[in-house]
Amino acid sequence: MKLLKMLKTQIAAALVLIMLLFGSIFTLSMVALNEQQSYNVLLNITTRLEQSAQNLVTLGLNYAMNVPEDSSSYERDVKLYYRAIHGQVEMVDSITHSFMAKEFSPALTNFGDTYHPHLTPATQQAVFAVEEIWKAFREGIFEALGDDKGMPRLERAAEYIARYHSPLAAAIDILLTKIQEQTEQQLNQVYQLHLALLLTAVIITFGVFGWFYLAVLKPLRYAVNGFDKVAQGDFGFQVPVASENELAMMTRSFNTLSMRLDAIFRLIDKIQQGSDLNETLGFVAEEFSALLPLDWVGALFVTYDNNTIVLEGSYRSGKPEIAQRSRYPLKNTLLLKALESGEPLHIPNMPETGSENPDFQFLNHLINDGLKDAIFLPVTEFSPIPAVLAFATSEKNAYTSEHLELLTNIAGLITHSFGKTVRLAEHSRLAAIGGFASGIAHEIRSPLSTISMALDYFQKVELPSAASKRANLAHKEAERMARLLEEILLYAKPLQLKLEPVDLKQLLLQLLETHKAIAEQKQQQFHCKSSAASMVMQGDPDRLIQVFLNLARNACEAAPNGSAIHWQLTDEPLSRSLKVVINNPGVPIPEEHVGKLFDPFFTTKTNGTGLGLSIVKRIVDGLGGDISVHSNNEQGTTITLLFPQA
């Protein structure tokens, strides 16, 4: 039954039907042609019969009109007329006997085989009539001729033929008429059948074309329209399915693809709208249930010690689970395996897998909730915190290779989008921490000013040596604390820029000349080269000075005594940008530290705050620029800044 619904079977059947119809028409045409040829032969034979009878009559009449006057003429007529009469009689005998036997020899038909005609009852009756009349007429002719073959009575025979030939001629005419009627009747039947078959073939052909339009062309038009809709951005467009053939299978695959694309893009749109993790999980639980079996979905995040993983949120049957944040060990677990591989991990039979290893505490947690099949999707590359999205269902082996392939193919997109949610959440957390730090800094600032004033007073008063040292140390720490508070406040409050045209080359040359003492503290020098006559950008001069002073101090601190700090300024015509490259020799920055240099509070200095480069990064980003760091043993540390040209 399924085979009959297949489009290839239906098309093959339609083509076979059309071929059979036209084959039948061709066969019937050949049959009609053969019938026509056969009846033509039959008509020719009947005409020969008529001609032979007419010849016999002509011979009789000719002899009656030309009776010989002497014996020599008679002997001549005997040889000529007698033989001629016998010849015509034999011909009529042969034809009538063949009609009676319905069997004509090749000598009569000129066919290669014996011809057996089909005679209707009326035609057969006419044949019997001719046979009876001919039999009597033949006996009368030979009786008139007499038994003496040497001296036949030709004159009497001629008179007999002339007097009694009419019934035979009439019977032969009737036979010829019947054969003509039979021929026309049979050919009309063949032609009517031929016409009926041809009309049937035309109707069926049009029917096949109509079926082909409805079953193939129309669904294809709908499918093409669907592809156009998706190409125009309507990712949720569904093509109607009205059959069970291959086109329906293609349409269902297209609808599944469209539905998946729509779910993915709505997931991205949902993530773009907000950073709430539970909202994102809720959307996944709601929309992905149409793509794969989904009774439970949860998000787990690795803690900073990389030893445990926390279930931050989960949804069961499309509804959020109200539960405390649960912590699970990460070592020697399938979660760690998924994180290390970076690929979706399928656990088709969780009860069997979990019972084999008691360390799989999270897996056993899912098993206790009645879940039996799960997929762990790692979120590592695009997330500041390693995480795992877990999909689970209550049926064993519910996730097929198709589901796993789907998640594998869209894993990058899902993890990228989900990673953005994590980053937004992390940024919100950092913003909250920044606001809290700013408030604390304001609260500490006033008492710290009072402490600094007291320490200034003690520096002016004569104190014992030990107390004086402690007072000086406390004064320095108070100054460091004040600088830290200033940087915290600077980092926490919104960045405000006063943009104006700035000649970056002129600003940098003047700054390096004015603050060359920074380098001279370690017998160092600033070397500045520029390949451009003018480098104008839209910037805030005070903020740019703050950026370059911070980078100059860092470069001098990192470079050895007596070395040179190289500054190079170039313009990039193709990208319409200005480039500033700062290079200092010395011990390179460890590779694992390079990616964290601009993170808040990250520092390798004993007395550093970890905010200097973070502030530099904020200012550069605010000016529409970019900053990057490269460090190796051969060239030392190179910082590259790019600013948009005015």
C-alpha positions as CSV (number, residue, x, y, z in Angstrom):
1,M,0.0,0.0,0.0
2,K,2.9,2.3,0.8
3,L,4.5,1.5,-2.5
4,L,1.3,2.6,-4.3
5,K,1.5,6.0,-2.6
6,M,5.0,6.6,-3.9
7,L,5.2,9.2,-6.6
8,K,7.6,7.2,-8.7
9,T,5.2,4.2,-8.7
10,Q,2.3,6.5,-9.7
11,I,4.2,8.2,-12.5
12,A,5.5,4.8,-13.7
13,A,1.9,3.4,-13.7
14,A,0.6,6.5,-15.6
15,L,3.3,6.2,-18.2
16,V,2.7,2.4,-18.6
17,L,-1.1,3.1,-18.9
18,I,-0.5,5.7,-21.7
19,M,2.0,3.4,-23.4
20,L,-0.5,0.5,-23.3
21,L,-3.3,2.7,-24.6
22,F,-1.3,4.0,-27.5
23,G,0.2,0.5,-28.1
24,S,-3.4,-0.8,-28.3
25,I,-4.3,1.9,-30.7
26,F,-1.3,1.0,-32.9
27,T,-2.1,-2.7,-32.7
28,L,-5.7,-2.0,-33.6
29,S,-4.6,0.1,-36.5
30,M,-2.5,-2.8,-37.7
31,V,-5.4,-5.1,-37.3
32,A,-7.6,-2.7,-39.2
33,L,-5.0,-2.5,-41.9
34,N,-4.8,-6.3,-42.1
35,E,-8.6,-6.6,-42.1
36,Q,-8.8,-4.0,-44.9
37,Q,-6.2,-5.9,-46.9
38,S,-8.0,-9.2,-46.3
39,Y,-11.4,-7.8,-47.4
40,N,-9.7,-6.3,-50.4
41,V,-8.4,-9.7,-51.3
42,L,-11.9,-11.2,-50.8
43,L,-13.4,-8.5,-53.0
44,N,-10.8,-9.1,-55.6
45,I,-11.6,-12.9,-55.6
46,T,-15.3,-12.2,-55.8
47,T,-14.6,-9.8,-58.7
48,R,-12.6,-12.5,-60.4
49,L,-15.5,-14.9,-59.9
50,E,-17.8,-12.3,-61.5
51,Q,-15.3,-11.7,-64.3
52,S,-15.0,-15.5,-65.0
53,A,-18.7,-15.9,-65.1
54,Q,-18.9,-12.9,-67.4
55,N,-16.1,-14.3,-69.6
56,L,-18.1,-17.6,-69.9
57,V,-21.2,-15.7,-71.0
58,T,-19.1,-13.7,-73.5
59,L,-17.7,-16.9,-75.0
60,G,-21.2,-18.3,-75.4
61,L,-22.5,-15.2,-77.0
62,N,-19.5,-14.8,-79.3
63,Y,-19.8,-18.4,-80.5
64,A,-23.6,-18.0,-81.1
65,M,-23.0,-15.0,-83.3
66,N,-20.1,-16.7,-85.2
67,V,-21.2,-20.3,-85.9
68,P,-18.6,-21.9,-88.3
69,E,-19.8,-22.7,-91.9
70,D,-17.4,-25.6,-92.7
71,S,-15.7,-28.4,-90.9
72,S,-12.3,-26.8,-90.8
73,S,-13.7,-23.7,-89.0
74,Y,-15.5,-26.0,-86.6
75,E,-12.4,-27.8,-85.7
76,R,-10.7,-24.5,-85.0
77,D,-13.6,-23.4,-82.8
78,V,-13.5,-26.7,-80.9
79,K,-9.9,-26.1,-79.9
80,L,-10.5,-22.4,-79.0
81,Y,-13.9,-22.1,-77.5
82,Y,-14.0,-25.5,-75.9
83,R,-10.7,-24.9,-74.1
84,A,-11.8,-21.4,-73.1
85,I,-15.1,-22.5,-71.7
86,H,-13.3,-25.3,-69.7
87,G,-10.8,-22.7,-68.4
88,Q,-13.5,-20.4,-67.2
89,V,-15.5,-23.2,-65.7
90,E,-12.5,-24.5,-63.8
91,M,-11.8,-20.9,-62.5
92,V,-15.4,-20.6,-61.3
93,D,-15.2,-24.1,-59.7
94,S,-12.0,-23.2,-57.9
95,I,-13.4,-19.9,-56.5
96,T,-16.8,-21.4,-55.5
97,H,-15.1,-24.4,-53.9
98,S,-12.8,-22.1,-52.0
99,F,-15.7,-20.0,-50.8
100,M,-17.5,-23.1,-49.6
101,A,-14.4,-24.4,-47.8
102,K,-13.4,-20.9,-46.6
103,E,-9.9,-21.6,-47.7
104,F,-8.2,-19.7,-50.5
105,S,-4.9,-21.0,-51.9
106,P,-1.9,-18.6,-52.6
107,A,-2.6,-19.0,-56.3
108,L,-5.8,-17.0,-55.8
109,T,-4.7,-14.5,-53.2
110,N,-1.0,-14.0,-54.1
111,F,-0.3,-14.3,-50.3
112,G,2.4,-16.5,-49.0
113,D,0.0,-18.5,-46.9
114,T,-3.5,-19.9,-47.3
115,Y,-6.2,-17.3,-46.7
116,H,-9.1,-18.2,-44.4
117,P,-11.8,-15.5,-44.6
118,H,-14.4,-14.8,-42.0
119,L,-17.9,-14.7,-43.6
120,T,-21.0,-13.4,-42.0
121,P,-24.1,-15.6,-42.1
122,A,-25.6,-13.4,-44.9
123,T,-22.5,-13.7,-46.9
124,Q,-22.3,-17.4,-46.3
125,Q,-25.9,-17.7,-47.5
126,A,-25.0,-15.8,-50.7
127,V,-22.1,-18.2,-51.2
128,F,-24.5,-21.2,-50.9
129,A,-26.8,-19.5,-53.4
130,V,-24.0,-19.0,-55.9
131,E,-22.8,-22.6,-55.3
132,E,-26.3,-24.0,-56.0
133,I,-27.0,-21.9,-59.1
134,W,-23.5,-22.5,-60.4
135,K,-23.9,-26.3,-59.9
136,A,-27.1,-26.4,-61.9
137,F,-25.7,-24.0,-64.6
138,R,-22.5,-26.0,-64.9
139,E,-24.4,-29.3,-65.3
140,G,-26.6,-27.6,-68.0
141,I,-23.4,-26.4,-69.9
142,F,-21.8,-29.9,-69.9
143,E,-25.1,-31.6,-70.8
144,A,-25.4,-29.2,-73.8
145,L,-21.8,-30.0,-74.8
146,G,-22.5,-33.7,-74.8
147,D,-20.2,-36.6,-73.9
148,D,-18.2,-36.6,-77.2
149,K,-15.2,-34.5,-76.3
150,G,-13.9,-34.7,-79.9
151,M,-17.1,-33.3,-81.3
152,P,-18.7,-31.2,-78.5
153,R,-22.0,-29.4,-79.3
154,L,-20.6,-25.9,-78.9
155,E,-23.6,-24.2,-80.6
156,R,-26.0,-25.8,-78.1
157,A,-23.8,-24.9,-75.2
158,A,-23.5,-21.4,-76.4
159,E,-27.3,-21.1,-76.6
160,Y,-27.6,-22.5,-73.1
161,I,-25.1,-20.1,-71.7
162,A,-26.8,-17.1,-73.4
163,R,-30.2,-18.2,-72.2
164,Y,-29.6,-19.2,-68.6
165,H,-26.6,-17.1,-67.4
166,S,-28.7,-14.4,-65.7
167,P,-29.4,-16.2,-62.4
168,L,-25.7,-16.9,-61.9
169,A,-24.8,-13.3,-62.6
170,A,-27.5,-12.1,-60.2
171,A,-26.3,-14.5,-57.5
172,I,-22.7,-13.3,-57.9
173,D,-23.8,-9.7,-57.7
174,I,-25.6,-10.5,-54.5
175,L,-22.4,-12.2,-53.1
176,L,-20.3,-9.2,-54.1
177,T,-22.8,-6.8,-52.4
178,K,-22.8,-9.0,-49.2
179,I,-19.0,-9.1,-49.1
180,Q,-18.9,-5.3,-49.6
181,E,-21.5,-4.9,-46.8
182,Q,-19.5,-7.2,-44.5
183,T,-16.3,-5.4,-45.3
184,E,-17.8,-2.0,-44.5
185,Q,-19.5,-3.3,-41.3
186,Q,-16.3,-4.9,-40.0
187,L,-14.1,-1.9,-40.9
188,N,-16.7,0.4,-39.3
189,Q,-16.5,-1.6,-36.1
190,V,-12.7,-1.6,-36.1
191,Y,-12.7,2.2,-36.8
192,Q,-15.2,2.9,-34.1
193,L,-13.2,0.8,-31.6
194,H,-10.1,2.6,-32.8
195,L,-11.7,6.0,-32.3
196,A,-13.0,5.0,-28.9
197,L,-9.5,3.9,-27.9
198,L,-8.0,7.1,-29.2
199,L,-10.6,9.2,-27.4
200,T,-10.0,7.1,-24.2
201,A,-6.2,7.7,-24.6
202,V,-6.7,11.4,-25.0
203,I,-9.0,11.6,-22.0
204,I,-6.6,9.5,-19.9
205,T,-3.7,11.5,-21.1
206,F,-5.4,14.8,-20.1
207,G,-6.3,13.1,-16.8
208,V,-2.7,12.1,-16.2
209,F,-1.6,15.6,-17.0
210,G,-4.2,16.9,-14.6
211,W,-3.1,14.5,-11.9
212,F,0.5,15.4,-12.6
213,Y,-0.4,19.1,-12.1
214,L,-2.2,18.4,-8.9
215,A,0.2,15.8,-7.5
216,V,3.5,17.2,-8.7
217,L,3.5,20.7,-10.2
218,K,1.1,22.3,-7.6
219,P,3.0,20.9,-4.6
220,L,6.3,22.0,-6.2
221,R,4.9,25.5,-6.7
222,Y,3.9,25.5,-3.0
223,A,7.4,24.3,-2.1
224,V,9.1,26.9,-4.2
225,N,6.8,29.6,-2.7
226,G,7.9,28.2,0.7
227,F,11.6,28.5,-0.1
228,D,11.0,32.1,-1.3
229,K,9.2,32.9,1.9
230,V,12.1,31.5,4.0
231,A,14.6,33.3,1.8
232,Q,12.8,36.5,2.5
233,G,13.0,36.0,6.2
234,D,9.7,34.2,7.1
235,F,11.4,31.3,8.8
236,G,8.2,29.9,10.3
237,F,6.4,29.5,7.0
238,Q,4.8,26.1,6.6
239,V,3.9,24.5,3.3
240,P,0.6,22.5,3.2
241,V,0.9,18.7,2.8
242,A,-1.9,17.0,0.9
243,S,-0.4,13.6,0.0
244,E,1.9,10.8,1.1
245,N,4.4,10.7,-1.7
246,E,8.0,11.8,-2.0
247,L,7.0,15.4,-2.5
248,A,5.1,15.2,0.8
249,M,8.2,13.8,2.4
250,M,10.3,16.7,1.0
251,T,7.6,19.2,2.2
252,R,7.6,17.7,5.7
253,S,11.4,18.0,5.8
254,F,11.1,21.6,4.6
255,N,8.5,22.4,7.3
256,T,10.7,20.8,9.9
257,L,13.6,22.9,8.7
258,S,11.5,26.0,8.7
259,M,10.2,25.3,12.2
260,R,13.7,24.7,13.5
261,L,15.0,27.9,11.9
262,D,12.1,29.8,13.3
263,A,12.8,28.4,16.8
264,I,16.5,29.2,16.6
265,F,16.0,32.7,15.4
266,R,13.4,33.4,18.0
267,L,15.9,32.0,20.6
268,I,18.5,34.5,19.3
269,D,15.9,37.3,19.4
270,K,14.9,36.3,22.9
271,I,18.5,36.4,24.0
272,Q,19.0,39.8,22.3
273,Q,16.1,41.2,24.3
274,G,17.4,40.3,27.7
275,S,19.9,38.5,29.8
276,D,17.7,36.6,32.2
277,L,18.8,33.0,32.4
278,N,15.4,31.6,33.5
279,E,13.7,33.4,30.7
280,T,16.1,31.9,28.2
281,L,15.7,28.4,29.7
282,G,11.9,28.9,29.5
283,F,12.1,29.7,25.9
284,V,14.2,26.6,25.2
285,A,11.8,24.4,27.1
286,E,8.9,25.8,25.2
287,E,10.2,26.0,21.6
288,F,12.7,23.1,21.5
289,S,10.0,20.6,22.5
290,A,8.8,20.8,18.9
291,L,12.3,19.8,17.7
292,L,13.1,16.9,20.0
293,P,11.6,15.0,23.0
294,L,12.0,17.4,25.9
295,D,10.6,16.8,29.4
296,W,13.4,18.6,31.3
297,V,16.0,21.2,30.5
298,G,18.6,22.7,32.8
299,A,21.7,25.0,32.9
300,L,24.7,24.1,34.9
301,F,27.7,26.4,35.5
302,V,31.2,25.4,36.6
303,T,32.4,27.1,39.8
304,Y,35.6,29.1,39.9
305,D,37.6,26.2,41.5
306,N,36.7,24.0,38.5
307,N,35.9,21.2,41.0
308,T,32.1,21.4,41.1
309,I,29.2,22.4,38.9
310,V,26.0,24.2,40.0
311,L,22.5,23.7,38.6
312,E,21.5,27.3,38.2
313,G,18.0,26.7,36.8
314,S,15.8,24.1,35.2
315,Y,12.3,23.6,33.6
316,R,10.2,20.5,33.9
317,S,7.3,20.0,31.3
318,G,7.6,23.6,30.3
319,K,7.4,25.0,33.8
320,P,10.2,26.3,36.0
321,E,11.3,24.0,38.9
322,I,11.4,25.7,42.3
323,A,14.5,24.2,43.9
324,Q,17.7,25.4,45.6
325,R,20.8,25.7,43.6
326,S,22.4,22.2,43.7
327,R,26.1,21.6,43.6
328,Y,27.6,18.4,42.1
329,P,31.2,17.2,41.9
330,L,32.7,17.6,38.4
331,K,35.7,15.2,38.5
332,N,35.3,11.9,36.6
333,T,31.8,12.7,35.4
334,L,30.1,12.7,32.1
335,L,29.6,16.5,32.5
336,L,33.4,16.9,32.5
337,K,33.7,14.6,29.5
338,A,31.2,16.8,27.6
339,L,33.1,20.0,28.6
340,E,36.5,18.6,27.6
341,S,35.2,17.2,24.2
342,G,33.2,20.3,23.3
343,E,30.7,18.1,21.6
344,P,27.1,17.1,22.6
345,L,27.2,13.9,24.7
346,H,24.3,11.4,24.5
347,I,23.4,9.1,27.4
348,P,20.7,6.9,25.9
349,N,20.0,4.7,29.0
350,M,20.7,6.8,32.1
351,P,19.4,4.2,34.7
352,E,21.9,1.6,33.5
353,T,24.8,4.2,33.1
354,G,24.1,5.9,36.5
355,S,24.0,2.6,38.4
356,E,27.4,1.7,37.1
357,N,29.1,4.7,38.6
358,P,28.1,6.4,41.9
359,D,30.2,9.4,41.1
360,F,27.6,10.5,38.5
361,Q,25.6,12.4,41.1
362,F,23.9,14.8,38.7
363,L,23.0,11.9,36.4
364,N,21.5,10.0,39.4
365,H,19.6,13.2,40.3
366,L,17.9,13.1,36.8
367,I,17.3,9.4,37.2
368,N,15.5,9.9,40.6
369,D,13.3,12.4,38.8
370,G,12.2,9.7,36.4
371,L,14.3,10.8,33.4
372,K,15.9,8.1,31.3
373,D,17.6,9.7,28.2
374,A,19.7,12.8,28.2
375,I,22.0,15.0,26.0
376,F,24.6,17.2,27.5
377,L,25.5,20.3,25.3
378,P,28.7,22.0,26.5
379,V,28.9,25.8,26.5
380,T,32.5,26.7,26.6
381,E,33.9,28.6,23.7
382,F,31.6,31.6,23.8
383,S,30.9,31.8,27.5
384,P,33.0,33.5,30.3
385,I,32.0,30.6,32.6
386,P,32.0,27.0,31.3
387,A,28.5,25.7,31.3
388,V,26.4,22.7,30.2
389,L,22.9,22.8,28.8
390,A,21.2,19.5,29.7
391,F,18.2,18.1,27.7
392,A,16.4,15.0,29.2
393,T,13.2,13.0,28.6
394,S,11.4,10.3,30.5
395,E,11.6,7.7,27.7
396,K,14.5,5.4,27.1
397,N,16.4,5.8,23.8
398,A,14.1,8.7,22.8
399,Y,16.9,10.7,21.2
400,T,17.7,9.4,17.8
401,S,20.7,10.0,15.7
402,E,18.7,12.7,13.9
403,H,18.2,14.6,17.2
404,L,21.8,14.3,18.1
405,E,22.8,15.4,14.6
406,L,20.5,18.4,14.9
407,L,22.0,19.5,18.2
408,T,25.5,18.9,16.8
409,N,24.8,21.1,13.8
410,I,23.3,23.9,15.7
411,A,25.5,23.5,18.8
412,G,27.7,26.4,17.8
413,L,24.8,28.7,17.3
414,I,23.0,27.7,20.6
415,T,26.2,27.8,22.7
416,H,27.1,31.2,21.1
417,S,23.7,32.6,21.9
418,F,23.5,31.0,25.3
419,G,27.1,32.2,26.0
420,K,26.0,35.7,25.3
421,T,23.3,35.3,27.9
422,V,25.9,34.2,30.4
423,R,28.1,37.1,29.4
424,L,25.3,39.6,29.8
425,A,24.4,38.0,33.2
426,E,28.1,38.2,34.2
427,H,28.3,41.9,33.1
428,S,25.2,42.6,35.1
429,R,26.8,41.0,38.1
430,L,30.0,43.0,37.6
431,A,27.9,46.1,37.2
432,A,26.2,45.4,40.5
433,I,29.6,44.8,42.1
434,G,30.9,48.0,40.5
435,G,27.9,50.0,42.0
436,F,28.5,48.4,45.3
437,A,32.3,49.2,45.1
438,S,31.5,52.8,44.2
439,G,29.3,53.2,47.2
440,I,31.9,51.7,49.5
441,A,34.6,53.9,48.0
442,H,32.5,57.0,48.7
443,E,31.9,55.8,52.3
444,I,35.6,55.2,52.8
445,R,36.8,58.4,51.2
446,S,35.8,60.8,54.0
447,P,37.3,58.9,56.9
448,L,40.4,58.2,54.8
449,S,40.8,62.0,54.2
450,T,40.7,62.5,58.0
451,I,43.3,59.7,58.5
452,S,45.5,61.3,55.9
453,M,45.3,64.7,57.5
454,A,46.3,63.2,60.9
455,L,49.2,61.4,59.3
456,D,50.3,64.6,57.6
457,Y,50.3,66.2,61.1
458,F,52.4,63.4,62.6
459,Q,55.0,63.8,59.8
460,K,55.5,67.5,60.9
461,V,55.8,66.5,64.6
462,E,59.0,65.1,66.1
463,L,58.4,61.5,66.9
464,P,60.7,58.7,68.1
465,S,62.4,56.9,65.2
466,A,60.2,53.8,65.3
467,A,57.0,55.8,65.5
468,S,58.2,58.1,62.7
469,K,58.8,55.1,60.4
470,R,55.4,53.7,61.2
471,A,53.8,57.1,60.5
472,N,55.5,57.4,57.1
473,L,54.5,53.8,56.2
474,A,50.9,54.5,57.2
475,H,51.0,57.8,55.2
476,K,52.2,55.9,52.0
477,E,49.5,53.2,52.5
478,A,46.9,55.9,52.9
479,E,48.0,57.6,49.7
480,R,47.9,54.2,47.9
481,M,44.4,53.6,49.3
482,A,43.3,57.1,48.1
483,R,44.6,56.3,44.6
484,L,42.8,53.0,44.6
485,L,39.6,54.7,45.6
486,E,40.0,57.3,42.8
487,E,40.5,54.5,40.3
488,I,37.5,52.6,41.6
489,L,35.3,55.6,41.3
490,L,36.7,56.4,37.9
491,Y,36.0,52.9,36.7
492,A,32.6,52.7,38.3
493,K,31.1,55.9,37.1
494,P,29.8,56.4,33.5
495,L,32.5,57.4,31.0
496,Q,32.0,60.9,29.8
497,L,34.0,62.1,26.7
498,K,34.4,65.6,25.4
499,L,35.1,65.0,21.7
500,E,37.0,67.5,19.6
501,P,39.6,67.3,16.7
502,V,42.9,66.1,18.1
503,D,46.2,65.8,16.3
504,L,47.3,62.5,17.8
505,K,50.9,62.9,16.6
506,Q,51.3,66.4,18.1
507,L,49.6,65.3,21.4
508,L,51.8,62.2,21.8
509,L,55.1,64.1,21.0
510,Q,54.3,66.8,23.5
511,L,53.3,64.3,26.1
512,L,56.5,62.2,25.8
513,E,58.6,65.4,26.0
514,T,56.7,66.7,29.0
515,H,56.8,63.3,30.9
516,K,60.2,62.1,29.9
517,A,61.0,61.9,33.6
518,I,59.0,58.7,33.8
519,A,61.6,57.0,31.6
520,E,64.6,58.8,33.2
521,Q,63.9,57.2,36.5
522,K,65.4,54.0,35.2
523,Q,67.8,55.6,32.7
524,Q,65.3,54.8,29.9
525,Q,64.3,56.8,26.8
526,F,61.2,57.3,24.7
527,H,61.8,57.0,20.9
528,C,58.9,58.2,18.7
529,K,58.6,57.7,14.9
530,S,55.8,58.8,12.6
531,S,55.3,58.2,8.9
532,A,52.4,60.7,8.7
533,A,52.6,64.5,8.7
534,S,49.3,64.8,10.5
535,M,47.1,62.3,12.4
536,V,43.8,63.9,13.3
537,M,41.0,62.1,15.1
538,Q,37.9,62.9,17.1
539,G,38.9,62.4,20.7
540,D,39.1,63.7,24.2
541,P,42.6,65.1,24.8
542,D,42.5,64.6,28.6
543,R,41.4,61.0,28.2
544,L,44.0,60.3,25.5
545,I,46.7,61.7,27.8
546,Q,45.4,59.4,30.6
547,V,45.6,56.4,28.3
548,F,49.2,57.1,27.0
549,L,50.5,58.0,30.5
550,N,49.2,54.7,31.9
551,L,50.7,52.8,29.0
552,A,54.0,54.7,29.3
553,R,54.3,53.9,33.0
554,N,53.5,50.3,32.4
555,A,56.1,50.0,29.6
556,C,58.8,51.7,31.7
557,E,58.1,49.4,34.7
558,A,58.3,46.3,32.5
559,A,61.4,47.3,30.5
560,P,64.9,46.8,32.0
561,N,67.1,49.8,33.0
562,G,68.8,51.7,30.2
563,S,66.4,50.4,27.5
564,A,64.4,52.3,25.0
565,I,60.6,52.4,24.7
566,H,59.6,52.7,21.0
567,W,56.5,54.5,19.9
568,Q,55.4,54.3,16.3
569,L,52.6,56.3,14.6
570,T,51.2,55.3,11.2
571,D,48.0,55.9,9.3
572,E,46.0,53.2,7.6
573,P,44.4,54.6,4.4
574,L,42.4,51.5,3.5
575,S,40.7,51.2,6.9
576,R,40.8,55.0,7.6
577,S,42.4,54.4,11.0
578,L,45.3,55.7,13.0
579,K,47.7,53.2,14.6
580,V,49.9,53.7,17.6
581,V,52.3,50.9,18.4
582,I,54.2,50.8,21.8
583,N,57.0,48.3,22.2
584,N,59.2,47.6,25.2
585,P,61.9,45.0,25.7
586,G,62.1,42.8,28.7
587,V,60.5,39.7,30.1
588,P,57.4,38.7,28.1
589,I,54.0,38.5,29.7
590,P,52.9,34.9,30.3
591,E,50.4,33.7,27.6
592,E,47.8,32.8,30.2
593,H,47.9,36.4,31.5
594,V,47.6,38.2,28.1
595,G,43.9,37.5,27.8
596,K,43.1,38.8,31.3
597,L,45.1,42.1,31.2
598,F,42.0,44.2,30.7
599,D,39.9,42.4,33.2
600,P,39.0,44.5,36.3
601,F,41.2,43.9,39.4
602,F,43.5,41.6,37.5
603,T,47.2,42.5,38.3
604,T,50.6,40.9,38.6
605,K,52.1,43.8,40.5
606,T,52.5,43.7,44.3
607,N,51.0,47.2,44.8
608,G,48.8,47.3,41.6
609,T,45.1,47.9,41.7
610,G,44.2,45.9,38.5
611,L,42.1,48.8,37.2
612,G,44.6,50.8,35.1
613,L,44.4,48.8,31.9
614,S,40.6,48.3,32.4
615,I,40.2,52.0,32.4
616,V,42.4,52.3,29.4
617,K,40.2,49.7,27.6
618,R,37.0,51.6,28.5
619,I,38.4,54.9,27.1
620,V,39.7,53.3,23.9
621,D,36.4,51.6,23.3
622,G,34.5,54.8,24.1
623,L,36.6,56.6,21.4
624,G,35.6,53.9,18.9
625,G,39.1,52.4,18.9
626,D,40.7,49.0,19.7
627,I,43.6,47.8,21.8
628,S,45.5,44.6,21.7
629,V,48.6,43.1,23.3
630,H,51.2,40.7,21.9
631,S,54.2,39.4,23.9
632,N,57.1,37.1,23.1
633,N,60.8,36.5,23.8
634,E,62.1,38.0,20.6
635,Q,60.3,41.4,20.5
636,G,59.2,41.8,24.1
637,T,55.7,43.3,24.6
638,T,53.9,45.2,21.9
639,I,50.6,47.2,22.5
640,T,48.7,48.2,19.4
641,L,46.0,50.9,19.4
642,L,43.7,51.7,16.5
643,F,41.6,54.9,16.4
644,P,39.2,56.0,13.6
645,Q,40.6,58.8,11.5
646,A,38.6,62.1,11.6
